[in-house]
Amino acid sequence: MSEILSSNLTYLKPSETVAISAETKRRQALGEDIVDLSVGEPDFDTPKAAAEAGIAAIQKGYTRYPPNIGIPELRAAVARNLSLMSGGRALNPDQIVISSGSKQSIFNACFSLFGPKDKVLIPSPAWVSYPQIVHLCRAEPVAVPGDPEWGLKVSVKDLERKYDKLVKGLILCSPCNPTGATYTATEIKAIAGWARDHGVWIIADEIYRRIYYGNGPAPSLLDLPDEYLEKVVLIYGAAKAYAMTGWRIGVAYAPMPVAKAMAALQSQTTTGANHPAQWAAATAFVDEAVERDVQKMVAAFHLRRDRVVERFRQEAPGVEFVEPTGAFYFFFRVDGVTPGHDCTGTVFCEQVMAAGVAMVPGAAFGDDHWVRMSYAASDKDLDTALERLFGLIRRLGARAA
Ligand code: PMP
């Protein structure tokens, strides 16, 4: 293959999380009993008012090309939504670009800002697509290992250690996929200050901002004064908190020249995001009934988080994990599960798949000592999965002993 394909794809690997989820669906279709905890997708339906707005948009004939930067109604709705979450800060809708999912927003931001010889710092473990996207820009991703004593988050010291003059960007994900850890307001301010002082761009992936188990939405770069935001592209979207993964609506809020470049880029690639889906999202971001649905979903994720944490403490007391404060992932360490044999995440996930549960090895996120489990699943599925998981942990422990 390598002689056919261009060097643009030298580093390209298909997304491991998408691949595991596809393999799980294939096995389920063959009749295998597998609980899928691999995928980063809410198990809830899209809130009714948002879905109906999408249907109405089709019926009203909003089926032609949209403005490539996004319809003004959606950009205004996003500005209002983000402003409400950030203490009333004013956001200029002209700086908001709508794309086909926040994955495309991140791609557009990176492609507009980073190129050959640039380095981009990525706190690790990290979402699978960040290093891949940076490679597609022909820039160099540089992993910054997070501190295991600190929910695998990075500090300014960790960033400083990996910094040199070629570093042009940092991709910061909070609440974090895969760990569920959330940076506090103080930590965000320190990192933003460090980036500003070094002239480093921050791509702040806040797609999980609403799925937070503290008070209100998670702390954000948008909570900081303007002087911190001159080199920040904020990423947000409808997929996760609004249970709209399939509608493919992503949001970027960027300084004007970058927003313009991102819009121009997509005018030459996708022409913009699905038109009726933009109307659905425009309702989702401001509708009061949708807001109540979001609150109910977040409350359900919170209960599931508590249940998973509690059961791990009781039934797998030796297993180290990051206590999640946001998103819907639980990240646990498996090398201690088989004392003396250092089990890897990859081996563990093969075995847990054989026991009837799909999860993602930490290798996909840059550290194979760990495994990621999504708890965006029904209580029943979660209970079945935990029984199978703890059964396997006990068996592996007994075999190793
Ligand atoms: N960022 C993170 C951290 C994610 O986990 C995901 C989805 N798994 C995305 C971005 C992309 O989301 P979207 O569906 O909006 O493209």
Residues whose N, C-alpha, C, O or C-beta is under 5 A from the ligand:
A	BS01	PMP	G40 G101 S102 K103 Q104 W127 C173 N177 D205 I207 G237 A239 T245 I249 G250
